[in-house]
């Protein structure tokens, strides 16, 4: 019984760790996308006289 509980506990810890890793990856992805969109928006707002 103790072995079963240890295995179950380890699976729960692994699942929690994996879920946290996925959340961090998603948060990082959103930050990168937000930064890219911000840069594109700033480029679009540049006056055309500066580009020529």
Secondary structure as UniProt FT lines:
FT   HELIX           2..45
FT   HELIX           48..51
//
